[in-house]
Amino acid sequence: MRGHSQRGYLLVEVIVATLIFSMMALGAAGLFSRSLATINDTRQYTVATALAQKQLEMLKGWPPNQWKSVGLPAIIPWQGSDNPAPFVVLTDAMLCPEDPVNLVQVTVTVSWSGNSMVMSAHYPQIDLEK
């Protein structure tokens, strides 16, 4: 008699275990997908930061007479030899409000598609007397 009352329980247990395993696998797949997207976002942010730093370092090396010939305020094009696509690098230069005679304030904004983030870096001041 004992065999008749337990008939079918093994099938129900297997179905329940398969359902639980499937839900766990779907959850793990979702986490994996999101982590890949986060890695891609981080890579783009890192590249954008490097582009902004590269632009600022190149502008930091400009002699004072080059700053004077630009005519401030000015929008300065990308100074690198490589094409930063798909990134857009916009550089604004203006006389520094604290010392408009000797200092230039430079702001580099790097934007890119994907999640439409904008990253700004500020190079506080460039001494025009050097």
N, C-alpha and C positions, 0 to 999 in steps of 0.2 A: 504493500500500500504506500509505502514511503516514496517510491519512485513516481507514482501517479501525481502526488501533490507538488512535486518540484519540477515537473515537466514544463519546459518553456522558460524557466528562470534564467538559464544560461544565455539564451538568445536576447532576453531583455537586458541582462548585464552587459553583454557585448555591445548592444545598441547604445546604452547609456554611456559606456566608456568611450565609444567612438564619438559620440556627441560632445562629451567633455574635452576629448583630445582635439577635436575640430575647432571648438571655440578657443582653446588655448593657442592653437596654431594660427588662427586668424588674428588674434591679438598680437602675437609675436610678429606676424607679417606686417601689421599696421605700424608697430614700433620700428621695425626695420626700414620701412618706407619713409617714415618721418625722420629717422636719423640720417638717411641719405640726403634728404632735402636740407636738413640742417648743415650737413657737411658741405653741400654745394653753396649755401648761403654764406657760410664762414669763409670758404675759399674766395668767393666774390668780394666779401668785405676786406679780406686780407690783400687782395690785388688792388682794390680801390685805395686802401691805406698806403700801399707801396707807391702807387702812381702819384698820390698827393705829396708824399714825402720826396719823391724824385723831382717833381715840379718845383717844390720849395727849395730843394738843394741846388737845382740849376739856377733858380732866380737869385739865390743867396750869393752866387758867384758873379752876378752882374756888377760891373763897375758903376760908380755913381753917375757918370755922364750918360750911361745907357738908360738909367732910370729917368734922368732929366729929359732925354730925347723921346721917351715914350709918350709924355704928355699925360699927367695924372689928373683925374682918375682914368684908368684904362682897363680894358679887358685884354689879357695877354694870352696868346695861343699856346697850345701844348708845345713844350720845349724839347721833348724827347725825340729821338730818331725813329723810334718804333711807333706803330699805330696802336693806340690804346683801346681800339674797338673790342668789345661792344660798350666800353666805358666812354663817358663824355666828361672831359676835364675842362672846367671853366675856372679861370683865374681872374680875380678882380684885384686891382692895385689902386690904392688911393693914399693921399697924404694922411699921415697919422694925426688924429685930433690932438694928441698930447704934445706933439712937436712937429708941426707941419712944415717947418723949414728944413729939418735934417732927417726926418724919418718917413718911411713908407710902410703902410700896413697892407699885407697881402693875404687874401683869402682864396683857398683852392677848394672848389666843390667838385666832387666826383659823383656822378650818378650813373646808374645802369638799370637795365630792364630786369624783369623777373619779378621782384617784389617791390619795385619802384622806391628803393631806399636812396637817400641822399646823405653823403658823408662830407662833412666840412672840416677842414683843418685850417688853423690860423697860425700864420707865422707872424709873431707880434710886431717886430719892427726891423727894418733894414736901415742901417746908418748910411746916410748919403754923404757923409764927410770922409768916409774911408776911401 
